[in-house]
Structures are given as C-alpha cells and as structure tokens.
C-alpha cells in the first residue's frame, strides 16, 4: 500500500514546477513539522530532477546542525518563527546552490512545541528572487491534518513568490 499525496499538494506542486521548468530555476527545501510532504509533492512531478536539488527535514537541532551546518542561530532567534523560517530558506538555497529556498517550521501537535507555540502554528518562508514569509495558525489539534496544511501553506507561498518573480 502506498500513501497518496493530497490532491491540493499535487496541484500546487505542479503549478510551482511549471514555473520552475519554464525559467530553468531550481529549489531546495528545509522542512520541519510538515515532515517531508513539501518535498514529496515536488518530487512527484514528472521531471522533478530538472528543478529539485534536495531537502532536509530539520525536525531537531541535531538535524539542523548535521544537514544544514547551523551551529548557532543568530542571537534571539528560535525555531517556529518567521525569522527562523527565512533563515532556513536562505540557508538551504545557499547550501544547495539553488535559485530558491523554501522552509517550514512549526508545531503539528498534538501538544505545543517546547516554546509554547500552539498546535497548528507554523511559519513558512521563501528565499530567492522574491522573498516572502508567513505565519499560519490552523486551529486544528490533530498532527496529520496539520502536516498537510503546513505543506500546503509552504507550497502556496512558494507559488506566490514564483508568480511575483
């Protein structure tokens, strides 16, 4: 049995890929609470190897250290914030040499994260020719739906940046 990528993610990934193909641009992804759904949606697009450089699920500080070479965060910065999402989007773009970097960081649930952010809170960011960030609070308490909603918000923001570029 295989898990299906939600249709909303598939539609958004195809829309993003269409623009990436047309402009011959590339993307790298840093995910946290969406757990790889953003990457899976982009990789499900036929020909993804033309635009997808790679991804890191930086769910814990150890992963950010090991995969993204983030030894220390800038003073006052913490995960699950827009500044952190912007930092990680820029970092993944830089580390992979991709035109675009996209990042998601939040609290999928069922409990708050260690900073007290409520379940359903995430911050997403895009770094590249157009840089954007956004905070989302879903109001949903279940982990799996939040993961899909976080991935959707990330891809939607990326599509907006691609359309503005």
N, C-alpha and C positions, 0 to 999 in steps of 0.2 A: 504494500500500500504506500502511495506517495502523498505527501501533503501538497495541497494546491495553494498557489499564491492567490490571495484575494483579488478578485477582478478589478477593484479600484486601483490596487498597486500595479497590476499588469497594465492597465490603461495609462496611468501616469508614467510608468517606466518607458512604455513605447513612445509616448509624446516627448519625453526627455531625450530618448535615443534618436528619434527623428531629427531633432535639432543638433545633437552631437554629431551624427553622421553627416548632415548637411555642411557643418562647419569644420569637420575633421578635428573636433575637440575631444579631450579626454577628462576622466573623472576618477577621483579616489574617494573612498568612503570611510568615515570613522563613526561607528555605531556603539551605543551602549544598551539602553533599555529596549530598543527595537530588535536586538539580538540577531541581526543579520538579515532581517526582512527587506531592508532597502537594497542591500547587495543582491539578495536572491531575485528580487523583482527586476533589477537592471540586468543581471546575468541571464535571466530567462528570455531576454530579447535576442532573437537570432542575429549573429554577427557582433555580439557584445565585445568580443576581443578587440574590435576596432576602437572602442572608446573606454572600456573599463580597465583601469590599471591595477586595482586591488582594493582591499578593505581590511579594516581591523575592528574587531569587537573589543573595545576598551572598557569592559564592564567593571574592572577593578583597577586600582592604581598600579598594581603589578603589570597589568597588560599595557597600560599607557607607557610605563617605563620600558618594558621589553619591546613592544612593537612600534611605538611612536617616539622613543627616546626622550620622553618627558620626565626628566629627573626631578625638576621642581617647577611648580606653577608660579606665574608672576604673583607678587605679593597681593594678598586679599582675594585671590581668585579661588573658586571651588567649583566642583562639577555641578551639573544640573542648573547652570545659569547661562544666560546668553553670552557673556564674555567667554566662558569656557567653551561653549559650542563654537563661537567664532575662532577661538584659539585652535581648537582641534580641527576645524575645517581648513584653516590655513596650514596647519601642521601636516595634515595628510596630503594636501596638494603639493606642498614643498617636498616632503619626503619621497613622494612617488614621481615628482616631476609632471604632474597632471595640470591641465589648464584650470580645472575646477576641483574644489574640495567640498564635501558636504559632511555634516556631522549632526548627531542626535545624542542627547544626554538627559536622562530623567529618572522618574520613579514609576515603574509599571505596576507595582503593587505585589501582593495585596496590602502591604504595610508602607508607611512612609519610608523615605530613604534616611540615611544617617544624619542628614542635615535638617530633617523635619519637613521636607517638601512633601506635599500630599500625594497620595496615589493618583495617577493621571496627570501629573505635572511633567512636562518635558520642554526642553529648549532645543531648537534646531537652527542650523546656520549653513550658509553657502559662502564660500570664498572663491573669488575668481574675477573675471572682467566686471561682474556685478557682485557685490557682497550684500547679503541680507541675513537677518536673524529674526526669530520669533519665539515667543513663549506660548505654550498651549496647556490648558487645564481641561481635561476631558470630562471630569466629573464622574468617571467610571471607576469602579473599585476592583474590577477583575483584571488580572495580569494579561491574559492573552488578547482580549479586545484592545487594551491599551497599547500593546506592542504593535498591533496592526494600525491603530490610529496614529501612533508616533511615526511609523514608517510612511504612512500616507501624508502626514504633515511635512515630513522631510522632503519627499518627492514633489509635493505641491510647491513648496518653497523653491526647490531647485528649478522646477518648470517656470515659475515666475521670474527667477533670475535669468534663465536662458531666454525667455521672451523679451526681457528688458535689454539684453546684451546686443 
